[in-house]
Amino acid sequence: MNSSMVRIILGHILKIEAGFLLLPCLVALIYGEKVGLIYLAVAAGSLIAGIIMSIAPAEDKTLFLKEGCVATALSWILMSIVGSLPFYISREIPRFVDACFETVSGFTTTGSSILSDIEGLTHASLFWRSATHWIGGMGVLVFLLSIVSLSGGSTINLMKAESPGPSVGKLVPKIKSTARNLYIIYAVITIIEMIMLMVGGCPAFDAITLAFGTAGTGGFAIKGDSVAGYSSYVQWVVTVFMILFGINFNAYYLILIKHIKEVFKIEEIKYYLLVILASTLIIFINIKDMFGSWTDAIRHSAFQVASIITTTGFATVDFDTWNTTCKMIIILLMFIGACAGSTGGGIKVSRFVIMGKTILKEINSFIHPKSIKKIIYDGKPAEHSMIRSVNVYMATYVLIMAASLILVSFNGEDLITTATSVITCMNNIGPGFAKLGPTCNFSFLSTFTKIVLMFDMLAGRLELFPLIILFHPKLLRDLAGGKRRQDI
């Protein structure tokens, strides 16, 4: 295990987080809030620790996949702990576990909250809370790769370990250029949304925080009623951009370089949009009589479908009051999730497409035992490694969810609350049903349950394996001893 490179990466992460922590300091200065001094102190501590950790060079700068996974998992845990300190020190969230829960939920773009009085937070903390979504949406290691040159090669393993989806590739030959292109696209679309929200009369602070929550598909809002209190225009803008941020960012790069025909070859996007359209139609049919006009019903249907499938978690209505059919559609969308390579969570549409084609292939083999038929994905044969990774992911996903459900059941809540708490956290959704509906929060859960759900949020955001690998006994021994091995 190349522990020196892991240490250096963690040091860079702390320095980057220190830079981001200066933003709420600026907000506090604008609004005249003393809490800005706390953010400044935490930023300074993070910067000093980061410099100390990254100043000593590593003899071997090669990164294998296991180093990438360990660095990724530790980075997300470390930045969540540091990011929670301002909440805890300022006593805006008086319990450390709650502060960590809120911050982990922010960075993983889950949006589950323990706060009962969101509007009671200072502007600086509201801003930082929403900013964690934007930082975590594209990934802090992707940001690191876009601004820092890590020599030694194999940096693709960092991006593979952090980026959501069954496969990650280079947009251009150099990883640094790929990461930079992704973040430029991410930032530009975010700014466009901010402008469109402000054009519709949304206050600047609200527009910025809403755009952060939408871009990261996170769902933290600065109002107790989420997005319900905003105008129809604002809700439609947020709906459209939630869908856009749920699309594979490779598609936007292809559009930029004018390879538009290749975008239409991406099967996942077609199925993603089809699921959104079909789900919106079904829910609209079921709720059209609940609202004053059909346009309102369409707006709420489209908004909630976009919010759930992209795992954003914003709400315009209390969908927990909808009928069983609507609730079942919403639960299915929680599992499906957005596209691979987007900022959305969930299992991902691409995995369901590959699983569906694998099932059809197996059925065909029973009918035609001697036939040899390959699985075609995006117009070319799917590699065996991709199919295998999807199968292994799904098996691991089921096992972790089953274990989490059992552990959370010790909290003694009803079946719906228990089940949706795990589903919503592991798929990085935000709200659930029953006691965890859109108008509720997670504050009443026990400390143990919150720790389990924090693990689920991190596991879901990091695609399970980086977090699981972190607890491998041999790897922990290698990490502690600084040994260099090719295999775990």
C-alpha positions as CSV (number, residue, x, y, z in Angstrom):
1,M,0.0,0.0,0.0
2,N,1.4,3.4,-1.1
3,S,0.5,5.1,2.1
4,S,2.6,8.2,1.3
5,M,0.5,9.0,-1.7
6,V,-2.7,8.5,0.3
7,R,-1.3,10.9,2.9
8,I,-0.5,13.5,0.2
9,I,-3.9,13.2,-1.4
10,L,-5.6,13.7,2.0
11,G,-3.4,16.8,2.6
12,H,-4.5,18.2,-0.8
13,I,-8.1,17.6,0.1
14,L,-7.8,19.5,3.4
15,K,-6.2,22.4,1.6
16,I,-9.1,22.4,-1.0
17,E,-11.7,22.2,1.8
18,A,-10.0,25.2,3.5
19,G,-10.5,27.2,0.3
20,F,-14.1,26.3,0.1
21,L,-14.6,27.1,3.8
22,L,-13.6,30.7,3.0
23,L,-16.9,31.1,1.0
24,P,-19.2,31.1,4.1
25,C,-16.8,33.5,5.7
26,L,-17.5,35.9,2.9
27,V,-21.3,35.3,3.3
28,A,-21.0,36.0,7.0
29,L,-19.1,39.2,6.3
30,I,-21.9,40.3,3.9
31,Y,-24.6,39.6,6.5
32,G,-22.6,40.7,9.5
33,E,-22.6,37.3,11.2
34,K,-20.0,36.5,13.8
35,V,-20.1,32.8,12.9
36,G,-17.8,33.7,10.0
37,L,-14.9,33.7,12.5
38,I,-15.6,30.1,13.3
39,Y,-15.5,29.2,9.6
40,L,-12.3,31.1,9.2
41,A,-10.7,29.3,12.2
42,V,-11.7,25.9,10.8
43,A,-10.4,26.9,7.4
44,A,-7.1,27.9,8.9
45,G,-6.8,24.7,10.8
46,S,-7.6,22.6,7.7
47,L,-5.1,24.5,5.6
48,I,-2.3,24.0,8.2
49,A,-3.0,20.3,8.6
50,G,-3.2,19.9,4.8
51,I,0.2,21.6,4.3
52,I,1.8,19.4,7.0
53,M,0.4,16.2,5.4
54,S,1.3,17.0,1.8
55,I,4.7,18.7,2.2
56,A,6.8,15.6,2.4
57,P,7.1,14.0,-1.1
58,A,6.4,10.3,-1.8
59,E,9.2,8.1,-3.2
60,D,6.8,6.1,-5.3
61,K,4.0,8.2,-6.9
62,T,2.1,5.4,-8.6
63,L,-1.5,4.9,-7.7
64,F,-3.1,1.5,-8.1
65,L,-6.9,1.0,-7.8
66,K,-6.7,0.0,-4.1
67,E,-4.9,3.3,-3.3
68,G,-7.5,5.2,-5.3
69,C,-10.3,3.5,-3.3
70,V,-8.6,4.1,0.1
71,A,-7.7,7.7,-0.7
72,T,-11.3,8.3,-1.9
73,A,-13.0,6.8,1.2
74,L,-10.7,8.5,3.7
75,S,-11.0,11.8,1.8
76,W,-14.8,11.8,2.1
77,I,-14.7,10.8,5.8
78,L,-12.1,13.4,6.6
79,M,-13.8,16.3,4.7
80,S,-17.1,15.4,6.3
81,I,-15.7,15.6,9.8
82,V,-13.9,18.8,9.1
83,G,-16.9,20.2,7.3
84,S,-19.1,19.5,10.3
85,L,-16.9,21.4,12.8
86,P,-18.4,24.9,12.1
87,F,-21.9,23.6,12.7
88,Y,-20.8,21.9,16.0
89,I,-18.5,24.7,17.3
90,S,-21.1,27.4,16.6
91,R,-23.7,25.2,18.4
92,E,-26.1,25.7,15.5
93,I,-26.1,21.9,15.6
94,P,-25.2,21.2,19.2
95,R,-24.6,17.4,18.9
96,F,-21.5,16.3,17.0
97,V,-23.2,13.2,15.6
98,D,-26.0,15.3,14.2
99,A,-23.5,17.8,12.8
100,C,-21.6,14.9,11.1
101,F,-24.9,13.5,9.8
102,E,-25.9,16.8,8.2
103,T,-22.5,17.3,6.7
104,V,-22.2,13.7,5.3
105,S,-25.7,14.1,3.9
106,G,-24.5,17.3,2.3
107,F,-21.3,16.1,0.7
108,T,-22.9,12.8,-0.5
109,T,-25.7,14.9,-2.0
110,T,-28.3,12.9,0.0
111,G,-30.2,15.8,1.5
112,S,-31.5,14.0,4.6
113,S,-31.6,16.4,7.5
114,I,-31.8,16.4,11.2
115,L,-32.8,20.1,11.4
116,S,-36.4,21.0,12.4
117,D,-35.8,24.7,12.1
118,I,-33.8,25.2,8.9
119,E,-34.5,28.9,8.7
120,G,-33.0,29.3,12.1
121,L,-29.5,28.8,10.8
122,T,-27.3,31.8,9.9
123,H,-26.8,32.7,6.3
124,A,-23.2,31.5,6.4
125,S,-24.3,28.0,7.6
126,L,-27.2,27.9,5.2
127,F,-24.7,28.7,2.4
128,W,-22.1,26.1,3.6
129,R,-24.9,23.5,4.0
130,S,-25.9,24.0,0.3
131,A,-22.3,24.4,-0.9
132,T,-21.5,20.9,0.4
133,H,-23.9,19.6,-2.3
134,W,-22.1,21.4,-5.1
135,I,-18.7,20.3,-3.8
136,G,-19.7,16.6,-3.4
137,G,-21.8,16.5,-6.6
138,M,-19.0,16.2,-9.1
139,G,-16.6,15.0,-6.5
140,V,-13.8,16.6,-4.6
141,L,-11.1,14.3,-6.0
142,V,-12.3,15.2,-9.5
143,F,-11.8,18.8,-8.5
144,L,-8.3,17.9,-7.1
145,L,-7.3,16.3,-10.4
146,S,-8.5,19.3,-12.3
147,I,-6.1,21.7,-10.5
148,V,-3.3,19.6,-9.1
149,S,-0.9,17.5,-11.2
150,L,-0.3,14.1,-9.5
151,S,2.7,12.7,-11.3
152,G,3.4,8.9,-11.5
153,G,0.4,8.0,-13.7
154,S,-2.6,5.8,-12.8
155,T,-4.6,8.9,-11.6
156,I,-7.6,7.5,-13.5
157,N,-7.9,5.2,-10.5
158,L,-8.9,8.2,-8.3
159,M,-11.6,9.2,-10.7
160,K,-12.8,5.6,-11.1
161,A,-13.1,5.3,-7.3
162,E,-15.1,8.5,-6.9
163,S,-17.2,8.9,-10.0
164,P,-20.7,7.3,-9.9
165,G,-21.5,4.6,-12.5
166,P,-20.4,1.3,-13.8
167,S,-17.5,2.7,-15.9
168,V,-15.4,5.8,-16.1
169,G,-13.3,6.8,-19.1
170,K,-11.2,9.7,-20.3
171,L,-12.8,12.5,-22.3
172,V,-9.4,13.5,-23.5
173,P,-6.0,11.8,-23.2
174,K,-4.9,13.6,-20.0
175,I,-6.8,13.0,-16.8
176,K,-6.2,16.5,-15.6
177,S,-7.8,17.9,-18.8
178,T,-10.8,15.5,-18.4
179,A,-11.4,16.5,-14.8
180,R,-11.1,20.2,-15.7
181,N,-13.5,19.8,-18.6
182,L,-16.1,18.1,-16.3
183,Y,-15.9,20.8,-13.7
184,I,-16.1,23.6,-16.3
185,I,-19.3,22.1,-17.7
186,Y,-20.6,21.6,-14.2
187,A,-19.9,25.2,-13.2
188,V,-21.3,26.7,-16.4
189,I,-24.6,24.8,-16.1
190,T,-24.8,25.8,-12.5
191,I,-24.3,29.5,-13.3
192,I,-26.9,29.3,-16.1
193,E,-29.4,28.0,-13.6
194,M,-28.6,30.7,-11.1
195,I,-29.2,33.4,-13.7
196,M,-32.5,31.8,-14.9
197,L,-33.7,31.7,-11.3
198,M,-32.8,35.3,-10.6
199,V,-34.5,36.3,-13.9
200,G,-37.7,34.8,-12.5
201,G,-37.5,37.0,-9.4
202,C,-35.7,34.6,-7.1
203,P,-33.5,36.4,-4.6
204,A,-29.7,36.1,-5.3
205,F,-29.0,34.1,-2.1
206,D,-31.9,31.8,-2.7
207,A,-30.9,31.3,-6.4
208,I,-27.3,30.4,-5.5
209,T,-28.3,27.9,-2.8
210,L,-31.0,26.4,-5.0
211,A,-28.6,26.0,-7.9
212,F,-26.1,24.3,-5.6
213,G,-28.7,21.9,-4.4
214,T,-29.9,21.2,-7.9
215,A,-26.4,20.9,-9.5
216,G,-25.2,18.4,-6.9
217,T,-28.6,16.7,-7.0
218,G,-28.6,17.1,-3.2
219,G,-31.8,18.7,-2.1
220,F,-30.9,20.9,0.9
221,A,-33.1,24.0,0.7
222,I,-33.0,27.1,2.8
223,K,-36.7,27.1,3.5
224,G,-38.7,24.7,5.8
225,D,-41.1,23.9,3.0
226,S,-38.3,23.1,0.5
227,V,-39.2,24.5,-2.9
228,A,-43.0,24.7,-2.3
229,G,-43.0,28.4,-1.5
230,Y,-41.3,29.5,-4.7
231,S,-43.2,30.5,-7.9
232,S,-44.2,28.1,-10.6
233,Y,-41.5,29.5,-12.9
234,V,-38.8,28.7,-10.3
235,Q,-40.2,25.2,-9.8
236,W,-40.1,24.5,-13.5
237,V,-36.6,25.8,-13.8
238,V,-35.4,23.6,-11.0
239,T,-37.3,20.6,-12.6
240,V,-35.5,21.1,-15.9
241,F,-32.1,21.5,-14.4
242,M,-32.5,18.5,-12.1
243,I,-33.1,16.4,-15.2
244,L,-30.1,18.0,-16.9
245,F,-27.8,17.3,-14.0
246,G,-29.0,13.7,-14.0
247,I,-27.6,13.1,-17.5
248,N,-24.1,11.7,-18.1
249,F,-21.7,14.6,-18.4
250,N,-19.9,12.9,-21.3
251,A,-23.0,13.8,-23.4
252,Y,-22.4,17.5,-22.7
253,Y,-18.8,17.2,-23.7
254,L,-19.8,15.5,-27.0
255,I,-22.1,18.3,-27.7
256,L,-19.4,20.9,-27.0
257,I,-17.0,19.2,-29.5
258,K,-20.0,18.9,-32.0
259,H,-20.2,15.1,-31.9
260,I,-24.0,15.4,-31.5
261,K,-24.7,12.1,-33.3
262,E,-22.7,10.2,-30.7
263,V,-25.0,11.6,-28.0
264,F,-28.0,9.8,-29.6
265,K,-26.1,6.5,-29.4
266,I,-26.0,6.6,-25.6
267,E,-28.8,4.2,-24.6
268,E,-28.8,5.2,-21.0
269,I,-30.0,8.7,-21.7
270,K,-32.9,7.4,-23.9
271,Y,-34.1,5.1,-21.1
272,Y,-33.6,7.8,-18.5
273,L,-35.8,10.2,-20.3
274,L,-38.4,7.5,-21.1
275,V,-38.6,6.5,-17.4
276,I,-39.1,10.2,-16.5
277,L,-41.8,10.7,-19.1
278,A,-43.7,7.5,-18.2
279,S,-43.5,8.1,-14.4
280,T,-44.7,11.6,-14.8
281,L,-47.7,10.5,-16.8
282,I,-48.7,7.8,-14.4
283,I,-48.4,10.1,-11.4
284,F,-50.3,12.9,-13.2
285,I,-53.2,10.5,-14.0
286,N,-53.4,9.6,-10.3
287,I,-53.2,13.1,-8.8
288,K,-54.9,15.3,-11.4
289,D,-58.0,15.7,-9.3
290,M,-56.0,16.8,-6.2
291,F,-55.0,20.2,-7.5
292,G,-56.9,23.2,-8.8
293,S,-55.8,22.8,-12.4
294,W,-54.1,20.2,-14.6
295,T,-51.1,22.5,-15.1
296,D,-50.5,22.4,-11.4
297,A,-50.8,18.6,-11.4
298,I,-48.4,18.3,-14.3
299,R,-45.9,20.6,-12.6
300,H,-45.9,18.7,-9.3
301,S,-45.8,15.3,-11.1
302,A,-42.8,16.3,-13.2
303,F,-41.0,18.0,-10.3
304,Q,-41.3,15.1,-7.9
305,V,-40.3,12.5,-10.6
306,A,-37.3,14.6,-11.6
307,S,-36.4,15.2,-7.9
308,I,-36.5,11.5,-7.0
309,I,-35.0,9.8,-10.1
310,T,-32.1,12.3,-9.9
311,T,-31.9,11.7,-6.2
312,T,-32.1,15.5,-5.5
313,G,-34.9,15.3,-2.9
314,F,-36.5,18.7,-3.3
315,A,-40.2,18.8,-2.7
316,T,-43.1,21.0,-3.8
317,V,-45.8,19.0,-2.1
318,D,-46.1,16.3,0.6
319,F,-46.0,13.3,-1.7
320,D,-46.5,11.0,1.4
321,T,-50.2,11.9,1.1
322,W,-50.4,10.5,-2.5
323,N,-52.0,7.2,-3.2
324,T,-50.2,3.8,-3.2
325,T,-49.6,3.8,-7.0
326,C,-47.7,7.1,-6.8
327,K,-45.7,6.0,-3.8
328,M,-44.7,2.8,-5.5
329,I,-43.5,4.7,-8.6
330,I,-41.5,7.0,-6.3
331,I,-39.9,4.1,-4.5
332,L,-38.9,2.4,-7.8
333,L,-37.4,5.7,-9.0
334,M,-35.4,5.9,-5.7
335,F,-33.7,2.6,-6.7
336,I,-33.3,3.4,-10.4
337,G,-31.5,6.7,-10.0
338,A,-29.9,8.9,-12.6
339,C,-27.3,8.2,-15.4
340,A,-23.8,7.0,-14.8
341,G,-21.3,9.9,-14.9
342,S,-23.9,12.4,-13.6
343,T,-24.2,14.0,-10.2
344,G,-27.2,11.8,-9.3
345,G,-27.2,8.8,-7.1
346,G,-29.1,5.5,-7.0
347,I,-28.2,2.2,-8.7
348,K,-28.0,4.0,-12.1
349,V,-30.1,3.6,-15.3
350,S,-27.2,2.0,-17.1
351,R,-27.0,-0.9,-14.7
352,F,-30.7,-1.6,-15.1
353,V,-30.3,-1.6,-18.9
354,I,-27.3,-4.0,-18.7
355,M,-29.2,-6.3,-16.3
356,G,-32.3,-6.3,-18.5
357,K,-30.2,-7.3,-21.5
358,T,-28.4,-10.0,-19.5
359,I,-31.8,-11.4,-18.5
360,L,-33.1,-11.4,-22.1
361,K,-29.8,-13.1,-23.2
362,E,-30.3,-15.9,-20.6
363,I,-34.0,-16.4,-21.6
364,N,-32.9,-16.6,-25.2
365,S,-30.3,-19.2,-24.3
366,F,-33.1,-21.5,-22.9
367,I,-35.0,-21.2,-26.2
368,H,-31.9,-21.4,-28.4
369,P,-29.3,-23.3,-26.4
370,K,-26.7,-23.3,-29.2
371,S,-27.0,-19.7,-30.1
372,I,-24.1,-17.3,-29.2
373,K,-25.5,-13.9,-28.8
374,K,-23.5,-11.0,-27.3
375,I,-25.0,-8.2,-25.3
376,I,-25.0,-5.0,-27.3
377,Y,-24.7,-1.7,-25.3
378,D,-24.4,1.7,-27.0
379,G,-24.0,0.0,-30.3
380,K,-21.1,-2.2,-29.4
381,P,-20.6,-5.6,-27.6
382,A,-20.5,-5.1,-23.8
383,E,-17.3,-6.3,-22.2
384,H,-17.5,-9.2,-19.8
385,S,-15.8,-7.1,-17.1
386,M,-18.7,-4.6,-17.3
387,I,-21.4,-7.3,-17.0
388,R,-19.5,-8.9,-14.1
389,S,-19.1,-5.6,-12.3
390,V,-22.8,-4.9,-12.6
391,N,-23.7,-8.3,-11.2
392,V,-21.2,-8.0,-8.3
393,Y,-22.4,-4.5,-7.5
394,M,-26.0,-5.6,-7.3
395,A,-25.2,-8.6,-5.1
396,T,-23.2,-6.3,-2.8
397,Y,-25.9,-3.7,-2.8
398,V,-28.5,-6.1,-1.7
399,L,-26.3,-7.5,1.1
400,I,-25.5,-4.0,2.5
401,M,-29.1,-2.9,2.3
402,A,-30.3,-6.1,4.1
403,A,-27.7,-5.6,6.8
404,S,-28.6,-1.9,7.2
405,L,-32.3,-2.7,7.4
406,I,-31.7,-5.1,10.3
407,L,-29.5,-2.7,12.1
408,V,-31.8,0.2,11.7
409,S,-34.8,-1.9,12.8
410,F,-33.3,-1.9,16.3
411,N,-34.4,1.8,16.5
412,G,-38.0,0.4,16.9
413,E,-39.7,2.4,14.2
414,D,-42.5,1.2,11.9
415,L,-41.7,-0.8,8.8
416,I,-42.2,2.0,6.3
417,T,-40.0,4.5,8.3
418,T,-37.3,1.8,8.8
419,A,-37.3,0.6,5.1
420,T,-37.3,4.1,3.5
421,S,-34.7,5.4,5.9
422,V,-32.2,3.0,4.4
423,I,-33.5,3.2,0.9
424,T,-33.3,7.0,0.9
425,C,-29.9,7.2,2.5
426,M,-28.2,4.5,0.5
427,N,-29.6,5.9,-2.8
428,N,-28.7,9.5,-1.7
429,I,-32.4,10.7,-2.0
430,G,-33.2,12.7,1.1
431,P,-36.8,12.3,2.1
432,G,-38.6,9.0,2.7
433,F,-42.1,8.1,3.8
434,A,-44.1,7.9,7.1
435,K,-42.0,9.6,9.9
436,L,-39.3,10.6,7.3
437,G,-41.6,12.2,4.7
438,P,-40.9,15.5,2.9
439,T,-42.2,17.5,5.9
440,C,-40.2,15.5,8.5
441,N,-36.6,15.0,9.5
442,F,-34.2,12.4,10.9
443,S,-33.5,14.0,14.3
444,F,-35.6,11.5,16.3
445,L,-33.4,8.5,15.3
446,S,-30.9,7.1,17.7
447,T,-27.1,7.8,17.5
448,F,-26.4,4.3,16.4
449,T,-29.0,4.5,13.6
450,K,-27.6,7.8,12.4
451,I,-24.1,6.2,12.2
452,V,-25.5,3.3,10.1
453,L,-27.3,5.7,7.8
454,M,-24.1,7.8,7.5
455,F,-22.3,4.7,6.3
456,D,-25.1,4.0,3.8
457,M,-24.9,7.6,2.5
458,L,-21.1,7.3,2.0
459,A,-21.4,3.8,0.5
460,G,-24.1,4.9,-1.9
461,R,-22.2,7.9,-3.1
462,L,-18.9,6.1,-3.5
463,E,-20.5,3.1,-5.3
464,L,-20.0,0.7,-2.3
465,F,-16.5,-0.7,-2.9
466,P,-14.2,2.2,-1.9
467,L,-15.8,2.3,1.5
468,I,-15.9,-1.5,1.9
469,I,-12.2,-2.0,0.8
470,L,-11.2,0.5,3.5
471,F,-12.1,-2.1,6.2
472,H,-10.2,-5.0,4.6
473,P,-7.8,-6.3,7.3
474,K,-4.8,-6.8,5.1
475,L,-5.2,-3.4,3.5
476,L,-5.4,-1.8,6.9
477,R,-2.2,-3.5,8.0
478,D,-0.5,-2.4,4.8
479,L,-1.7,1.2,5.3
480,A,-0.5,1.3,8.9
481,G,2.8,-0.3,8.0
482,G,3.3,1.7,4.8
483,K,4.1,-1.5,2.9
484,R,3.9,-1.5,-0.9
485,R,2.0,-4.4,-2.4
486,Q,0.4,-5.0,-5.8
487,D,-2.4,-7.1,-4.3
488,I,-4.4,-6.9,-1.2
